[in-house]
Amino acid sequence: MQRDAQRQVYDYMAPKLYRTCKRYLKKEEEIEEVLADAFYTIFTKMDQLKEIGAFEAWARKIAVNQCLYQLKRNINFNLYLEETSLRIQPASVEETSLEEEDLLKLLDSIPEGCKTIFNLFAIEGYAHKEIALMLNISEGTSKSQLNVAKTKLKDLVNQLYYQKAK
């Protein structure tokens, strides 16, 4: 019986958590590893969930924390000056509306530190103080990284979708 319930939870949550992880991680192997770790945590700590209505948010937070753990092993969040290499083709004249998928592709082209902080702040809704604690950086670094991410995204959108120069 418990295995059936776990399978139902997995089938329902896996696509949602996959999309969350994809915002933070690029490599498919890393995403799959993080998802497996997240589901292990979800299933072994289910008794810690205080309100069933908060399950999705709780599960997403676990997935985000697993992604951050993975990223912290490889990224110095205090550095953000790596150059952006564009791997995205400019939109054709007919394609000028920016969709969610397009934004996610643009996010993949900015430095990892900026991308992570942008995700945490703009998408997950964390405050700079929380981000600083999570990543062991200063609030100022979090704000600076967010500013760099916004600037780079704005430049990319203008360049690729509106053909405007910087």
N, C-alpha and C positions, 0 to 999 in steps of 0.2 A: 504494500500500500504506500509506504513512504517513498519508494523508488518511483512510483507512478506520479506522485505529487511533485517530486523533484524534477521529473521529466517535463511536466506541465509548466512548472516555473521556468525551467531552462528554455523550453520552446517559446514561451512568451517573452522572456527577458533577453535572451541572447541577441536578437537583432538590435534591440535598443542599446544594450551595453556595448555591442560591437561598434555601433556608430559613435558612441561616446569615446571608446578607446581609439578609434580611427582619427578623431580630432587631435589626439595627443601623440600617437605613434604612427610611424610610416611603414615599418616592416611587418608584413603579414605574420611572420613567425612570432614576433614580439606581441602582436595583438592577440594571437591565439594563446600564447603563454599567459599573458595578463588576464585574459578572460577565464582561463582554467583556474588561475589563482583566485580570481574574484569569486567565481562560483563556489570554489572550495570554502572560502571565507563566508560567503552568504549561507551555505548549507550548514556549516559547523557553528555559526554564531546566530542562527535564526532565533534562538531563545533570548537573545539580547534586544531584539526588536520589541519596542514597547507599544507601538501602535501599528496595526496591520495596514491602516490607510497610508502610512508613510513608507511602505515597503519599496516602492519604485525609487523614491528619492534616496532611501537608505542604501539600496543596491547600487545606484549610480554613484553615490559617494564612495562606496567600497571600490568600484571599478576605477574611479578617478584617482583614489589613493594608490591603487596598484599601479596605475600608469605613472604617477609621480614617483613612486618608488623605483620603477624601471628607468625613468628619465634621470633621476638624481644620480644613478650609477654612471651615467655617460655625459652629463651636461653640467657645466659651471654656469649657474643662472646669473652670476654677477657679470658675465661677459655677454655682449650682444652685438658686437661690431663685425661679426662675420658677414660677408657679402651675400646678397641674395642672387641666386642664379635662376633666371627665369626659364622654366621648362613649359610654359603655357603659351599657346598660340593666341595672337590677338583675335578678338571676336570679329566676325564679318560685319559688314554694315547692317545686315538684317538682324543680327543677334546683338541687341544692345541692352537687353534686360538681364540683370544679375540675379541668378538663382542661388539657392542654398548650396547646391553642389559646386557651383562656380566659386563661391566664397571659400568652401573647404579646400578646393584646389589652390586658391590663392594663399590660404593659410599655410599650406604645405611648402610654399616657396619662401617663407620668411624664416629667420633664424629660430631654432628650436626653443630657446629661452623666451623669446618674445611671444612665440606662438603659444607656449604653455601658459604664460601669464595672461595673454589675451583670452584664452579659453576659460581659465579660472575666473577671471574678472567679468568678462562680457557675456559668457555663455552660462557658466555655472553659478555666477552671482556672488562669489566670495569677495570680501573686502580686502583692501591692500594689507591690512594688519594680519588677517588670516592667511593670506598668500605668503607673506613674509615668514610667518611661523611654520607653515607647511614646507617651504623650500629653504628655510634657514638663510634668509637674506633680509636686508633692511626694507622697510616700507618704501623708502626713497628709491631703492633699486626696483621694486615692484612697479612703482609709478613710472619710473623712467623706461622700463622695459615695455610697459603698456603703451606709453607714448610713442616709442619707436615702432611697435607693432602697428598702431593706428596709422602712423605716418607712412610706413611701408605699404600697408594695405590700401590706403588712399591713393598713393602713387601708382600702385599696380592697377587699381580699378580705373583710374584716369587714363593710364597708358594703354591698357588692354581693352577697355570697353568704351571709352569716350575719346580715345586718340588725342588726349591733351598732353602737352609737355608739362613737366614738373614745374 
